Amino acid sequence: MSGLAIGAIGFVVLLVLLALRIPIAVAMIAVGMTGYVVIAGDVALLAYLKTAMYWQFSNFGLAIIPLFVLMGQFAAKAGMSTALFRAANVWLGHFRGGIAMAAIGGCAGFGCIAGSSLATAATMGQVALPELRRYNYSGALATGALAAGGTLGILIPPSVVLVVYAIIVEANIATLFLAAFIPGILAALGYIAAIAIVVRINPSAGPAGERASARERWQALLDIWPVMVIFLLVLGGIYVGFFTPSEAAGVGCVGTFLLAVMRGGMRRQGLFEALLETAQISGFIFLILLGAAIFNAFLGFSEVTQLAARYFAHSGLSPLGVLLGMVLLFFLLGMVMDSLSMILLTVPVFWVIIAGLDFGMDPEDVKIWFGVIALIVVEVGLITPPVGLNVFVINSMARDVPMIETFKGVVPFLISDGVRVALIIAAPVVSLWLPSLFKV
């Protein structure tokens, strides 16, 4: 049997294992090692593991992942999510649908320091759901808005998924953070617009809240100054050259830790919980990285990647047609896979193909533009059925809301996402303008 046939079989077996709910890391390791042995032998596999794995995980750049995860944990302990939601609520809550809009604003703000979608959704859900219930928001709008708002955690920098993409394609992490900033703001505005349309069609879905006084509004803004300081310190320090991204993540950890201590959220138990959660999340990410490395090495030996690149190069499809096909595949995979797994499984193959196409742009710009597109479509997968992880997280907090209602609630936000993807594909300048201003 040819290596190509073995590679194709391995890919199908991997999808079957995922459908059977085998953890993605375990599935990729099992299929990758088995395929590697069949093609190259067990001695070659052991030689690969003893060298490639060491060099991958001794990469200092990977330190940024647990540091950003820990920063998000400390931020949650510091009560930043509550302050962010309250600030957004006193400015927007008196509008029809305003409390749901405030939840989106709070998710966007927390995403600036969390870097994780699930963490953003879970943390903001605990804060915003009681207020949404108090004003009798429909279950669909309340849970749908929070599930969609959670996706801002991986789009608005810093983003763990974007860091992983940068490592895979050897891109500049700071440049990718800049490129994702405007699309992230557009995402938040698009979600707010979606809520405004929903409550215009069905006013009872999102009643208006109470109007806050001018003093309450300005006091709420003063309460979130630490978030702005940490955000500017971390990202600003990168762009002015004070820190590398990994160093900036360390600075952010220290800042959020001190803030949590000052606000009383960081006692011995709180510190232990933050460290344990960070270790678990980071271990999960690194295990997936290991699985992806082994599986992609197997695909490389089977020449599936090279064949796919040659096929698309001579398929007669335009570069835009190839890109749209990849976007569709991202969307379909997002129905059954989590965002990080999808990036690790597809980007090593897709990037080889994209890099060989002519989009009329500088190759580095294509790398940035494709990364933002991939990130947005991966983000959409977090709220699509049947395995929208954010939907499950939020629905578990609102057990009185049927799962089908939550999935109905995310439909307007999925439409907003579709418009945003089309805009960024049609106008690359949306993601490339900021990086062109700051050469980092």
Secondary structure, 3 states (H helix, E strand, C coil): CCHHHHHHHHHHHHHHHHHCCCCHHHHHHHHHHHHHHHHHCHHHHHHHHHHHHHHHHCCHHHHHHHHHHHHHHHHHHCCHHHHHHHHHHHHHCCCCCHHHHHHHHHHHHHHHHHCCHHHHHHHHHHHHHHHHHHCCCCHHHHHHHHHHHHCHHHHCCCCHHHHHHHHHHCCCHHHHHHHHHHHHHHHHHHHHHHHHHHHHHCHHHCCCCCCCCHHHHHHHHHHCHHHHHHHHHHHHHHHCCCCCHHHHHHHHHHHHHHHHHHCCCCCHHHHHHHHHHHHHHHHHHHHHHHHHHHHHHHHHHHCHHHHHHHHHHCCCCCHHHHHHHHHHHHHHHCCCCCHHHHHHHHHHHHHHHHHCCCCCCCHHHHHHHHHHHHHHHHHHHCCCCCCCHHHHHHHHHCCCCCHHHHHHHCHHHHHHHHHHHHHHHHCCHHHHHHHHHCCC
